[in-house]
Amino acid sequence: MSKSEGAILVLGFTGQALFFMRFLVQWLYSEKHKRSLIPTAFWYFSLGGSSLLLVYAIIRRDLVFIVGQSTGFSIYLRNLYLIARERREKQKNAQNDQ
């Protein structure tokens, strides 16, 4: 195995590790609150894992994987945008109430 092939594998496994972490974080968060919840960290791990796996898929020229990861990437970004917007609105409302 060449150095570049090894680096590509590390990239792919790192992306998979981030994807695994999102499930671990979600599970622990839900157990803590005794109900099924999705913490914001879930979306950050999803975005990080998706980004690395998208790069990995592009390097490997795997069209199926590229399409799958690029779709998820957009959804993760949208969720983070919606969470940030909701926080801003809550802050504005809290300031208006004072």
PDB file as gemmi writes it, atoms N, CA and C in Angstrom:
CRYST1    1.000    1.000    1.000  90.00  90.00  90.00 P 1                      
ATOM      1  N   MET A   1       0.852  -1.178   0.000  1.00  0.00           N  
ATOM      2  CA  MET A   1       0.000   0.000   0.000  1.00  0.00           C  
ATOM      3  C   MET A   1       0.895   1.238   0.000  1.00  0.00           C  
ATOM      4  N   SER A   2       0.561   2.180  -0.899  1.00  0.00           N  
ATOM      5  CA  SER A   2       1.347   3.410  -0.964  1.00  0.00           C  
ATOM      6  C   SER A   2       0.918   4.380   0.139  1.00  0.00           C  
ATOM      7  N   LYS A   3       1.734   5.437   0.320  1.00  0.00           N  
ATOM      8  CA  LYS A   3       1.395   6.437   1.346  1.00  0.00           C  
ATOM      9  C   LYS A   3       0.078   7.130   1.031  1.00  0.00           C  
ATOM     10  N   SER A   4      -0.152   7.428  -0.252  1.00  0.00           N  
ATOM     11  CA  SER A   4      -1.394   8.122  -0.610  1.00  0.00           C  
ATOM     12  C   SER A   4      -2.609   7.219  -0.386  1.00  0.00           C  
ATOM     13  N   GLU A   5      -2.478   5.933  -0.667  1.00  0.00           N  
ATOM     14  CA  GLU A   5      -3.589   5.004  -0.407  1.00  0.00           C  
ATOM     15  C   GLU A   5      -3.860   4.903   1.089  1.00  0.00           C  
ATOM     16  N   GLY A   6      -2.801   4.909   1.883  1.00  0.00           N  
ATOM     17  CA  GLY A   6      -2.958   4.880   3.334  1.00  0.00           C  
ATOM     18  C   GLY A   6      -3.650   6.145   3.836  1.00  0.00           C  
ATOM     19  N   ALA A   7      -3.270   7.291   3.273  1.00  0.00           N  
ATOM     20  CA  ALA A   7      -3.888   8.558   3.679  1.00  0.00           C  
ATOM     21  C   ALA A   7      -5.376   8.570   3.308  1.00  0.00           C  
ATOM     22  N   ILE A   8      -5.708   8.030   2.161  1.00  0.00           N  
ATOM     23  CA  ILE A   8      -7.112   7.976   1.734  1.00  0.00           C  
ATOM     24  C   ILE A   8      -7.913   7.075   2.677  1.00  0.00           C  
ATOM     25  N   LEU A   9      -7.330   5.965   3.086  1.00  0.00           N  
ATOM     26  CA  LEU A   9      -8.010   5.081   4.035  1.00  0.00           C  
ATOM     27  C   LEU A   9      -8.215   5.763   5.385  1.00  0.00           C  
ATOM     28  N   VAL A  10      -7.204   6.489   5.848  1.00  0.00           N  
ATOM     29  CA  VAL A  10      -7.334   7.223   7.119  1.00  0.00           C  
ATOM     30  C   VAL A  10      -8.471   8.240   7.005  1.00  0.00           C  
ATOM     31  N   LEU A  11      -8.538   8.933   5.869  1.00  0.00           N  
ATOM     32  CA  LEU A  11      -9.607   9.889   5.618  1.00  0.00           C  
ATOM     33  C   LEU A  11     -10.980   9.204   5.700  1.00  0.00           C  
ATOM     34  N   GLY A  12     -11.117   8.082   5.028  1.00  0.00           N  
ATOM     35  CA  GLY A  12     -12.388   7.354   5.035  1.00  0.00           C  
ATOM     36  C   GLY A  12     -12.763   6.842   6.417  1.00  0.00           C  
ATOM     37  N   PHE A  13     -11.812   6.280   7.131  1.00  0.00           N  
ATOM     38  CA  PHE A  13     -12.102   5.766   8.480  1.00  0.00           C  
ATOM     39  C   PHE A  13     -12.401   6.913   9.463  1.00  0.00           C  
ATOM     40  N   THR A  14     -11.742   8.053   9.285  1.00  0.00           N  
ATOM     41  CA  THR A  14     -12.038   9.200  10.136  1.00  0.00           C  
ATOM     42  C   THR A  14     -13.472   9.681   9.893  1.00  0.00           C  
ATOM     43  N   GLY A  15     -13.872   9.728   8.634  1.00  0.00           N  
ATOM     44  CA  GLY A  15     -15.256  10.090   8.320  1.00  0.00           C  
ATOM     45  C   GLY A  15     -16.241   9.114   8.932  1.00  0.00           C  
ATOM     46  N   GLN A  16     -15.945   7.831   8.857  1.00  0.00           N  
ATOM     47  CA  GLN A  16     -16.819   6.818   9.464  1.00  0.00           C  
ATOM     48  C   GLN A  16     -16.859   6.968  10.982  1.00  0.00           C  
ATOM     49  N   ALA A  17     -15.729   7.307  11.579  1.00  0.00           N  
ATOM     50  CA  ALA A  17     -15.689   7.498  13.033  1.00  0.00           C  
ATOM     51  C   ALA A  17     -16.575   8.670  13.449  1.00  0.00           C  
ATOM     52  N   LEU A  18     -16.534   9.752  12.669  1.00  0.00           N  
ATOM     53  CA  LEU A  18     -17.398  10.897  12.973  1.00  0.00           C  
ATOM     54  C   LEU A  18     -18.860  10.497  12.839  1.00  0.00           C  
ATOM     55  N   PHE A  19     -19.180   9.715  11.831  1.00  0.00           N  
ATOM     56  CA  PHE A  19     -20.556   9.249  11.662  1.00  0.00           C  
ATOM     57  C   PHE A  19     -20.976   8.381  12.839  1.00  0.00           C  
ATOM     58  N   PHE A  20     -20.099   7.538  13.312  1.00  0.00           N  
ATOM     59  CA  PHE A  20     -20.416   6.720  14.479  1.00  0.00           C  
ATOM     60  C   PHE A  20     -20.647   7.595  15.703  1.00  0.00           C  
ATOM     61  N   MET A  21     -19.817   8.623  15.870  1.00  0.00           N  
ATOM     62  CA  MET A  21     -19.920   9.494  17.039  1.00  0.00           C  
ATOM     63  C   MET A  21     -21.279  10.185  17.112  1.00  0.00           C  
ATOM     64  N   ARG A  22     -21.851  10.506  15.946  1.00  0.00           N  
ATOM     65  CA  ARG A  22     -23.148  11.176  15.991  1.00  0.00           C  
ATOM     66  C   ARG A  22     -24.202  10.277  16.619  1.00  0.00           C  
ATOM     67  N   PHE A  23     -24.154   8.985  16.332  1.00  0.00           N  
ATOM     68  CA  PHE A  23     -25.113   8.062  16.936  1.00  0.00           C  
ATOM     69  C   PHE A  23     -24.840   7.886  18.426  1.00  0.00           C  
ATOM     70  N   LEU A  24     -23.592   7.833  18.796  1.00  0.00           N  
ATOM     71  CA  LEU A  24     -23.226   7.686  20.205  1.00  0.00           C  
ATOM     72  C   LEU A  24     -23.692   8.902  21.007  1.00  0.00           C  
ATOM     73  N   VAL A  25     -23.432  10.092  20.468  1.00  0.00           N  
ATOM     74  CA  VAL A  25     -23.833  11.324  21.146  1.00  0.00           C  
ATOM     75  C   VAL A  25     -25.357  11.398  21.270  1.00  0.00           C  
ATOM     76  N   GLN A  26     -26.060  11.035  20.217  1.00  0.00           N  
ATOM     77  CA  GLN A  26     -27.531  11.072  20.247  1.00  0.00           C  
ATOM     78  C   GLN A  26     -28.075  10.094  21.278  1.00  0.00           C  
ATOM     79  N   TRP A  27     -27.519   8.918  21.314  1.00  0.00           N  
ATOM     80  CA  TRP A  27     -27.972   7.893  22.260  1.00  0.00           C  
ATOM     81  C   TRP A  27     -27.737   8.342  23.704  1.00  0.00           C  
ATOM     82  N   LEU A  28     -26.526   8.839  23.998  1.00  0.00           N  
ATOM     83  CA  LEU A  28     -26.216   9.288  25.355  1.00  0.00           C  
ATOM     84  C   LEU A  28     -27.088  10.471  25.770  1.00  0.00           C  
ATOM     85  N   TYR A  29     -27.321  11.388  24.854  1.00  0.00           N  
ATOM     86  CA  TYR A  29     -28.154  12.564  25.128  1.00  0.00           C  
ATOM     87  C   TYR A  29     -29.584  12.138  25.430  1.00  0.00           C  
ATOM     88  N   SER A  30     -30.095  11.204  24.643  1.00  0.00           N  
ATOM     89  CA  SER A  30     -31.459  10.703  24.862  1.00  0.00           C  
ATOM     90  C   SER A  30     -31.565   9.966  26.191  1.00  0.00           C  
ATOM     91  N   GLU A  31     -30.564   9.174  26.514  1.00  0.00           N  
ATOM     92  CA  GLU A  31     -30.578   8.459  27.798  1.00  0.00           C  
ATOM     93  C   GLU A  31     -30.548   9.442  28.962  1.00  0.00           C  
ATOM     94  N   LYS A  32     -29.780  10.492  28.828  1.00  0.00           N  
ATOM     95  CA  LYS A  32     -29.691  11.505  29.879  1.00  0.00           C  
ATOM     96  C   LYS A  32     -31.045  12.162  30.128  1.00  0.00           C  
ATOM     97  N   HIS A  33     -31.785  12.434  29.049  1.00  0.00           N  
ATOM     98  CA  HIS A  33     -33.068  13.127  29.163  1.00  0.00           C  
ATOM     99  C   HIS A  33     -34.258  12.170  29.189  1.00  0.00           C  
ATOM    100  N   LYS A  34     -33.997  10.874  29.132  1.00  0.00           N  
ATOM    101  CA  LYS A  34     -35.033   9.839  29.229  1.00  0.00           C  
ATOM    102  C   LYS A  34     -36.097   9.938  28.133  1.00  0.00           C  
ATOM    103  N   ARG A  35     -35.698  10.463  26.963  1.00  0.00           N  
ATOM    104  CA  ARG A  35     -36.578  10.476  25.795  1.00  0.00           C  
ATOM    105  C   ARG A  35     -35.713  10.679  24.551  1.00  0.00           C  
ATOM    106  N   SER A  36     -36.278  10.369  23.395  1.00  0.00           N  
ATOM    107  CA  SER A  36     -35.502  10.450  22.161  1.00  0.00           C  
ATOM    108  C   SER A  36     -35.337  11.906  21.730  1.00  0.00           C  
ATOM    109  N   LEU A  37     -34.090  12.369  21.677  1.00  0.00           N  
ATOM    110  CA  LEU A  37     -33.766  13.745  21.298  1.00  0.00           C  
ATOM    111  C   LEU A  37     -32.564  13.750  20.358  1.00  0.00           C  
ATOM    112  N   ILE A  38     -32.437  14.820  19.599  1.00  0.00           N  
ATOM    113  CA  ILE A  38     -31.272  14.986  18.726  1.00  0.00           C  
ATOM    114  C   ILE A  38     -30.528  16.248  19.162  1.00  0.00           C  
ATOM    115  N   PRO A  39     -29.348  16.106  19.763  1.00  0.00           N  
ATOM    116  CA  PRO A  39     -28.591  17.289  20.184  1.00  0.00           C  
ATOM    117  C   PRO A  39     -27.924  17.962  18.977  1.00  0.00           C  
ATOM    118  N   THR A  40     -27.570  19.216  19.132  1.00  0.00           N  
ATOM    119  CA  THR A  40     -26.912  19.945  18.046  1.00  0.00           C  
ATOM    120  C   THR A  40     -25.613  19.267  17.622  1.00  0.00           C  
ATOM    121  N   ALA A  41     -24.917  18.652  18.567  1.00  0.00           N  
ATOM    122  CA  ALA A  41     -23.656  17.964  18.244  1.00  0.00           C  
ATOM    123  C   ALA A  41     -23.876  16.871  17.199  1.00  0.00           C  
ATOM    124  N   PHE A  42     -25.053  16.281  17.193  1.00  0.00           N  
ATOM    125  CA  PHE A  42     -25.375  15.256  16.195  1.00  0.00           C  
ATOM    126  C   PHE A  42     -25.185  15.808  14.783  1.00  0.00           C  
ATOM    127  N   TRP A  43     -25.678  17.043  14.557  1.00  0.00           N  
ATOM    128  CA  TRP A  43     -25.586  17.637  13.213  1.00  0.00           C  
ATOM    129  C   TRP A  43     -24.154  18.014  12.869  1.00  0.00           C  
ATOM    130  N   TYR A  44     -23.379  18.462  13.875  1.00  0.00           N  
ATOM    131  CA  TYR A  44     -21.973  18.781  13.594  1.00  0.00           C  
ATOM    132  C   TYR A  44     -21.175  17.509  13.256  1.00  0.00           C  
ATOM    133  N   PHE A  45     -21.422  16.430  13.998  1.00  0.00           N  
ATOM    134  CA  PHE A  45     -20.747  15.172  13.668  1.00  0.00           C  
ATOM    135  C   PHE A  45     -21.195  14.670  12.297  1.00  0.00           C  
ATOM    136  N   SER A  46     -22.475  14.844  11.996  1.00  0.00           N  
ATOM    137  CA  SER A  46     -22.987  14.435  10.685  1.00  0.00           C  
ATOM    138  C   SER A  46     -22.308  15.216   9.569  1.00  0.00           C  
ATOM    139  N   LEU A  47     -22.190  16.520   9.747  1.00  0.00           N  
ATOM    140  CA  LEU A  47     -21.570  17.374   8.741  1.00  0.00           C  
ATOM    141  C   LEU A  47     -20.091  17.030   8.568  1.00  0.00           C  
ATOM    142  N   GLY A  48     -19.398  16.834   9.682  1.00  0.00           N  
ATOM    143  CA  GLY A  48     -17.977  16.477   9.601  1.00  0.00           C  
ATOM    144  C   GLY A  48     -17.768  15.131   8.934  1.00  0.00           C  
ATOM    145  N   GLY A  49     -18.553  14.135   9.347  1.00  0.00           N  
ATOM    146  CA  GLY A  49     -18.438  12.813   8.741  1.00  0.00           C  
ATOM    147  C   GLY A  49     -18.794  12.832   7.273  1.00  0.00           C  
ATOM    148  N   SER A  50     -19.865  13.544   6.948  1.00  0.00           N  
ATOM    149  CA  SER A  50     -20.301  13.637   5.557  1.00  0.00           C  
ATOM    150  C   SER A  50     -19.245  14.316   4.687  1.00  0.00           C  
ATOM    151  N   SER A  51     -18.640  15.381   5.206  1.00  0.00           N  
ATOM    152  CA  SER A  51     -17.608  16.096   4.438  1.00  0.00           C  
ATOM    153  C   SER A  51     -16.433  15.189   4.117  1.00  0.00           C  
ATOM    154  N   LEU A  52     -15.939  14.490   5.142  1.00  0.00           N  
ATOM    155  CA  LEU A  52     -14.783  13.622   4.915  1.00  0.00           C  
ATOM    156  C   LEU A  52     -15.136  12.457   3.990  1.00  0.00           C  
ATOM    157  N   LEU A  53     -16.325  11.903   4.176  1.00  0.00           N  
ATOM    158  CA  LEU A  53     -16.723  10.779   3.326  1.00  0.00           C  
ATOM    159  C   LEU A  53     -17.002  11.233   1.895  1.00  0.00           C  
ATOM    160  N   LEU A  54     -17.469  12.475   1.734  1.00  0.00           N  
ATOM    161  CA  LEU A  54     -17.659  12.995   0.375  1.00  0.00           C  
ATOM    162  C   LEU A  54     -16.312  13.138  -0.339  1.00  0.00           C  
ATOM    163  N   VAL A  55     -15.335  13.668   0.371  1.00  0.00           N  
ATOM    164  CA  VAL A  55     -13.984  13.784  -0.217  1.00  0.00           C  
ATOM    165  C   VAL A  55     -13.445  12.387  -0.552  1.00  0.00           C  
ATOM    166  N   TYR A  56     -13.639  11.476   0.378  1.00  0.00           N  
ATOM    167  CA  TYR A  56     -13.193  10.088   0.162  1.00  0.00           C  
ATOM    168  C   TYR A  56     -13.857   9.499  -1.090  1.00  0.00           C  
ATOM    169  N   ALA A  57     -15.167   9.708  -1.222  1.00  0.00           N  
ATOM    170  CA  ALA A  57     -15.900   9.166  -2.373  1.00  0.00           C  
ATOM    171  C   ALA A  57     -15.442   9.800  -3.686  1.00  0.00           C  
ATOM    172  N   ILE A  58     -15.158  11.105  -3.636  1.00  0.00           N  
ATOM    173  CA  ILE A  58     -14.679  11.786  -4.848  1.00  0.00           C  
ATOM    174  C   ILE A  58     -13.323  11.229  -5.254  1.00  0.00           C  
ATOM    175  N   ILE A  59     -12.434  11.044  -4.281  1.00  0.00           N  
ATOM    176  CA  ILE A  59     -11.112  10.488  -4.585  1.00  0.00           C  
ATOM    177  C   ILE A  59     -11.250   9.081  -5.176  1.00  0.00           C  
ATOM    178  N   ARG A  60     -12.182   8.305  -4.606  1.00  0.00           N  
ATOM    179  CA  ARG A  60     -12.411   6.928  -5.084  1.00  0.00           C  
ATOM    180  C   ARG A  60     -13.259   6.865  -6.352  1.00  0.00           C  
ATOM    181  N   ARG A  61     -13.825   8.052  -6.726  1.00  0.00           N  
ATOM    182  CA  ARG A  61     -14.689   8.140  -7.919  1.00  0.00           C  
ATOM    183  C   ARG A  61     -15.871   7.172  -7.832  1.00  0.00           C  
ATOM    184  N   ASP A  62     -16.513   7.189  -6.671  1.00  0.00           N  
ATOM    185  CA  ASP A  62     -17.664   6.322  -6.424  1.00  0.00           C  
ATOM    186  C   ASP A  62     -18.926   7.180  -6.523  1.00  0.00           C  
ATOM    187  N   LEU A  63     -19.600   7.147  -7.673  1.00  0.00           N  
ATOM    188  CA  LEU A  63     -20.741   8.007  -7.940  1.00  0.00           C  
ATOM    189  C   LEU A  63     -21.885   7.782  -6.948  1.00  0.00           C  
ATOM    190  N   VAL A  64     -22.156   6.538  -6.594  1.00  0.00           N  
ATOM    191  CA  VAL A  64     -23.233   6.242  -5.649  1.00  0.00           C  
ATOM    192  C   VAL A  64     -22.946   6.887  -4.298  1.00  0.00           C  
ATOM    193  N   PHE A  65     -21.763   6.742  -3.820  1.00  0.00           N  
ATOM    194  CA  PHE A  65     -21.345   7.308  -2.538  1.00  0.00           C  
ATOM    195  C   PHE A  65     -21.327   8.847  -2.603  1.00  0.00           C  
ATOM    196  N   ILE A  66     -20.879   9.403  -3.723  1.00  0.00           N  
ATOM    197  CA  ILE A  66     -20.837  10.867  -3.898  1.00  0.00           C  
ATOM    198  C   ILE A  66     -22.246  11.454  -3.804  1.00  0.00           C  
ATOM    199  N   VAL A  67     -23.184  10.868  -4.518  1.00  0.00           N  
ATOM    200  CA  VAL A  67     -24.561  11.368  -4.504  1.00  0.00           C  
ATOM    201  C   VAL A  67     -25.155  11.247  -3.099  1.00  0.00           C  
ATOM    202  N   GLY A  68     -24.946  10.106  -2.461  1.00  0.00           N  
ATOM    203  CA  GLY A  68     -25.490   9.895  -1.119  1.00  0.00           C  
ATOM    204  C   GLY A  68     -24.938  10.871  -0.104  1.00  0.00           C  
ATOM    205  N   GLN A  69     -23.643  11.092  -0.111  1.00  0.00           N  
ATOM    206  CA  GLN A  69     -23.020  11.992   0.867  1.00  0.00           C  
ATOM    207  C   GLN A  69     -23.326  13.454   0.586  1.00  0.00           C  
ATOM    208  N   SER A  70     -23.398  13.844  -0.676  1.00  0.00           N  
ATOM    209  CA  SER A  70     -23.688  15.247  -0.985  1.00  0.00           C  
ATOM    210  C   SER A  70     -25.119  15.611  -0.600  1.00  0.00           C  
ATOM    211  N   THR A  71     -26.052  14.675  -0.716  1.00  0.00           N  
ATOM    212  CA  THR A  71     -27.434  14.928  -0.297  1.00  0.00           C  
ATOM    213  C   THR A  71     -27.495  15.124   1.213  1.00  0.00           C  
ATOM    214  N   GLY A  72     -26.858  14.240   1.946  1.00  0.00           N  
ATOM    215  CA  GLY A  72     -26.845  14.360   3.404  1.00  0.00           C  
ATOM    216  C   GLY A  72     -26.175  15.645   3.847  1.00  0.00           C  
ATOM    217  N   PHE A  73     -25.104  16.025   3.189  1.00  0.00           N  
ATOM    218  CA  PHE A  73     -24.365  17.247   3.513  1.00  0.00           C  
ATOM    219  C   PHE A  73     -25.296  18.454   3.511  1.00  0.00           C  
ATOM    220  N   SER A  74     -26.127  18.579   2.486  1.00  0.00           N  
ATOM    221  CA  SER A  74     -27.064  19.703   2.390  1.00  0.00           C  
ATOM    222  C   SER A  74     -28.075  19.682   3.533  1.00  0.00           C  
ATOM    223  N   ILE A  75     -28.570  18.513   3.867  1.00  0.00           N  
ATOM    224  CA  ILE A  75     -29.563  18.388   4.938  1.00  0.00           C  
ATOM    225  C   ILE A  75     -28.949  18.769   6.286  1.00  0.00           C  
ATOM    226  N   TYR A  76     -27.719  18.355   6.539  1.00  0.00           N  
ATOM    227  CA  TYR A  76     -27.062  18.669   7.805  1.00  0.00           C  
ATOM    228  C   TYR A  76     -26.827  20.175   7.931  1.00  0.00           C  
ATOM    229  N   LEU A  77     -26.400  20.805   6.831  1.00  0.00           N  
ATOM    230  CA  LEU A  77     -26.211  22.257   6.846  1.00  0.00           C  
ATOM    231  C   LEU A  77     -27.527  22.972   7.111  1.00  0.00           C  
ATOM    232  N   ARG A  78     -28.584  22.527   6.486  1.00  0.00           N  
ATOM    233  CA  ARG A  78     -29.900  23.149   6.662  1.00  0.00           C  
ATOM    234  C   ARG A  78     -30.356  23.038   8.128  1.00  0.00           C  
ATOM    235  N   ASN A  79     -30.173  21.895   8.723  1.00  0.00           N  
ATOM    236  CA  ASN A  79     -30.558  21.723  10.124  1.00  0.00           C  
ATOM    237  C   ASN A  79     -29.765  22.646  11.034  1.00  0.00           C  
ATOM    238  N   LEU A  80     -28.473  22.787  10.790  1.00  0.00           N  
ATOM    239  CA  LEU A  80     -27.666  23.700  11.607  1.00  0.00           C  
ATOM    240  C   LEU A  80     -28.106  25.147  11.410  1.00  0.00           C  
ATOM    241  N   TYR A  81     -28.472  25.504  10.191  1.00  0.00           N  
ATOM    242  CA  TYR A  81     -28.993  26.849   9.920  1.00  0.00           C  
ATOM    243  C   TYR A  81     -30.283  27.084  10.705  1.00  0.00           C  
ATOM    244  N   LEU A  82     -31.198  26.118  10.665  1.00  0.00           N  
ATOM    245  CA  LEU A  82     -32.475  26.258  11.371  1.00  0.00           C  
ATOM    246  C   LEU A  82     -32.265  26.370  12.885  1.00  0.00           C  
ATOM    247  N   ILE A  83     -31.333  25.611  13.419  1.00  0.00           N  
ATOM    248  CA  ILE A  83     -31.039  25.682  14.860  1.00  0.00           C  
ATOM    249  C   ILE A  83     -30.485  27.063  15.215  1.00  0.00           C  
ATOM    250  N   ALA A  84     -29.579  27.584  14.392  1.00  0.00           N  
ATOM    251  CA  ALA A  84     -28.994  28.912  14.648  1.00  0.00           C  
ATOM    252  C   ALA A  84     -30.068  29.988  14.551  1.00  0.00           C  
ATOM    253  N   ARG A  85     -30.956  29.870  13.586  1.00  0.00           N  
ATOM    254  CA  ARG A  85     -32.026  30.863  13.426  1.00  0.00           C  
ATOM    255  C   ARG A  85     -32.961  30.852  14.638  1.00  0.00           C  
ATOM    256  N   GLU A  86     -33.299  29.664  15.108  1.00  0.00           N  
ATOM    257  CA  GLU A  86     -34.181  29.555  16.280  1.00  0.00           C  
ATOM    258  C   GLU A  86     -33.512  30.185  17.508  1.00  0.00           C  
ATOM    259  N   ARG A  87     -32.226  29.968  17.677  1.00  0.00           N  
ATOM    260  CA  ARG A  87     -31.513  30.567  18.815  1.00  0.00           C  
ATOM    261  C   ARG A  87     -31.525  32.089  18.739  1.00  0.00           C  
ATOM    262  N   ARG A  88     -31.287  32.614  17.533  1.00  0.00           N  
ATOM    263  CA  ARG A  88     -31.309  34.079  17.362  1.00  0.00           C  
ATOM    264  C   ARG A  88     -32.683  34.660  17.703  1.00  0.00           C  
ATOM    265  N   GLU A  89     -33.733  33.975  17.251  1.00  0.00           N  
ATOM    266  CA  GLU A  89     -35.093  34.447  17.530  1.00  0.00           C  
ATOM    267  C   GLU A  89     -35.399  34.394  19.028  1.00  0.00           C  
ATOM    268  N   LYS A  90     -34.936  33.354  19.708  1.00  0.00           N  
ATOM    269  CA  LYS A  90     -35.151  33.264  21.160  1.00  0.00           C  
ATOM    270  C   LYS A  90     -34.416  34.384  21.879  1.00  0.00           C  
ATOM    271  N   GLN A  91     -33.201  34.703  21.434  1.00  0.00           N  
ATOM    272  CA  GLN A  91     -32.442  35.791  22.052  1.00  0.00           C  
ATOM    273  C   GLN A  91     -33.144  37.129  21.848  1.00  0.00           C  
ATOM    274  N   LYS A  92     -33.668  37.353  20.636  1.00  0.00           N  
ATOM    275  CA  LYS A  92     -34.387  38.603  20.361  1.00  0.00           C  
ATOM    276  C   LYS A  92     -35.616  38.717  21.244  1.00  0.00           C  
ATOM    277  N   ASN A  93     -36.364  37.630  21.351  1.00  0.00           N  
ATOM    278  CA  ASN A  93     -37.569  37.636  22.184  1.00  0.00           C  
ATOM    279  C   ASN A  93     -37.229  37.873  23.648  1.00  0.00           C  
ATOM    280  N   ALA A  94     -36.135  37.277  24.115  1.00  0.00           N  
ATOM    281  CA  ALA A  94     -35.714  37.459  25.500  1.00  0.00           C  
ATOM    282  C   ALA A  94     -35.315  38.911  25.748  1.00  0.00           C  
ATOM    283  N   GLN A  95     -34.647  39.531  24.790  1.00  0.00           N  
ATOM    284  CA  GLN A  95     -34.246  40.940  24.920  1.00  0.00           C  
ATOM    285  C   GLN A  95     -35.467  41.860  24.886  1.00  0.00           C  
ATOM    286  N   ASN A  96     -36.447  41.522  24.064  1.00  0.00           N  
ATOM    287  CA  ASN A  96     -37.660  42.341  23.971  1.00  0.00           C  
ATOM    288  C   ASN A  96     -38.504  42.241  25.237  1.00  0.00           C  
ATOM    289  N   ASP A  97     -38.428  41.096  25.922  1.00  0.00           N  
ATOM    290  CA  ASP A  97     -39.198  40.890  27.143  1.00  0.00           C  
ATOM    291  C   ASP A  97     -38.615  41.653  28.335  1.00  0.00           C  
ATOM    292  N   GLN A  98     -37.347  42.078  28.234  1.00  0.00           N  
ATOM    293  CA  GLN A  98     -36.702  42.750  29.375  1.00  0.00           C  
ATOM    294  C   GLN A  98     -37.086  44.207  29.444  1.00  0.00           C  
TER     295      GLN A  98                                                      
END                                                                             
